[in-house]
Amino acid sequence: MAQAVVTSATAMCSFGTTPSILNATNNVTTLFGGKPVCTIADAAPMVNVPPCGLCTSLANPAVAAATAAAMGVLTPQPCIPMIVGSWIPSQTKVLIGGQPALTLGSSCMCAYGGNISIVNPGQVTVNAG
């Protein structure tokens, strides 16, 4: 069984330097461990998925420009998540408001090539599915 992801869960981008803290906004009534449960619809950049520190992807125009200006030395720049689509759930058995709940193992993609994955579900008491 996978653990349900709730507000205050942490996610990490493969090109980020620090984890970000997720925020559920599409569901505020279903609570696990006293916190709103995240669904696959909670994928809005900056609203649901805050920045992951600095971005190190050369597909990010800001990183590419700064790296070129530094004579090819990788120069990370502030992360601005560019989520493509929605979260890909690791299981779809539990629906919250008609949407699959996010669980530990879910992920989404950034337009700059990063894979954003859940590293801590934000709670330890409720299993989904």
Disulfide bonds with the S-S distance in Angstrom:
none
